[in-house]
Amino acid sequence: MLHNVEGNTPTTDDKPIIDTSHELKWKRTFRKKLINCLALIENHGEPTQELLYELRKAKEALTYWNSDTAMWEKHQMVLPTTQPVPQTELQKPEVEPVNTD
């Protein structure tokens, strides 16, 4: 990359180095899966279960290659809940019972 440098400015970049090895891994995996797909098409000539599997794996590799993180972060969330109230307490009668004596 070209830098516009004047005579008295330093030429070193103090930016941290970004690890892009995961991108290279997913790029190679994507390429390998597509080559496997082409070989399966040439050998079988029609869609097979193996071809569909390779296509799914190729799509997964493309997704990971296109993402900006090395792996998906898994989060676990716990929501506090209260004990349920029994149905008899929810529906108390508003009328008094009729005396039939």
C-alpha positions in Angstrom: 0.0 0.0 0.0 1.3 3.4 -0.9 1.6 6.1 1.8 1.7 9.8 1.3 4.8 10.6 3.3 6.3 14.1 3.8 9.9 14.7 4.7 9.5 14.9 8.5 6.7 12.4 9.3 7.4 8.9 10.6 6.7 6.1 8.2 5.9 3.4 10.7 2.3 2.3 11.2 1.3 1.7 14.8 -1.7 -0.3 13.9 -2.0 -3.7 15.4 -1.5 -6.7 13.0 -4.9 -8.4 12.3 -4.9 -12.1 12.2 -6.5 -13.2 9.0 -5.5 -16.9 9.1 -9.2 -17.9 9.6 -10.0 -16.1 6.3 -7.4 -18.1 4.5 -8.6 -21.3 6.0 -12.2 -20.7 4.9 -11.1 -19.5 1.5 -9.2 -22.8 0.9 -12.1 -24.8 2.3 -14.6 -23.1 0.0 -12.3 -23.7 -3.0 -11.8 -27.3 -2.1 -15.6 -27.9 -1.6 -16.4 -26.3 -5.0 -13.7 -28.5 -6.7 -15.3 -31.6 -5.1 -18.7 -30.4 -6.4 -17.3 -30.1 -9.9 -15.8 -33.6 -9.7 -19.1 -35.1 -8.5 -21.0 -33.5 -11.3 -18.5 -34.9 -13.9 -18.5 -38.3 -12.4 -22.2 -38.8 -11.7 -23.9 -36.4 -14.1 -26.9 -35.9 -11.8 -27.5 -34.5 -8.3 -26.6 -36.9 -5.5 -26.8 -36.8 -1.8 -23.0 -36.4 -1.7 -23.2 -33.4 -4.0 -25.9 -31.7 -1.9 -23.7 -32.3 1.2 -20.6 -30.7 -0.5 -22.7 -27.8 -1.6 -24.0 -27.2 1.9 -20.4 -27.4 3.3 -19.3 -24.9 0.5 -22.1 -22.5 1.5 -21.0 -22.8 5.2 -17.4 -22.1 4.3 -18.4 -19.1 2.2 -20.4 -17.8 5.2 -17.5 -18.1 7.5 -15.0 -16.7 5.0 -17.3 -13.6 4.5 -17.8 -13.0 8.2 -15.6 -10.7 10.3 -15.1 -13.2 13.2 -13.1 -16.3 13.3 -15.8 -18.4 14.9 -19.3 -17.8 15.9 -19.6 -16.8 19.5 -22.0 -18.8 21.5 -23.9 -17.1 24.3 -26.1 -18.6 27.0 -28.8 -16.5 28.6 -30.7 -17.4 31.7 -34.0 -15.6 32.3 -35.3 -15.6 35.8 -38.9 -16.8 36.1 -41.4 -16.8 39.0 -43.3 -19.8 40.2 -46.7 -20.0 38.5 -49.8 -19.1 40.6 -52.3 -21.9 40.9 -55.5 -21.5 38.8 -57.8 -21.4 41.9 -56.1 -18.3 43.2 -56.4 -16.6 39.9 -60.1 -17.0 39.6 -61.8 -16.2 42.8 -65.6 -16.0 42.6 -67.1 -12.5 42.7 -70.6 -13.7 43.6 -71.9 -15.3 46.8 -73.3 -18.9 46.6 -77.1 -19.1 46.5 -78.7 -20.6 49.5 -81.5 -23.0 48.4 -83.1 -23.6 51.9 
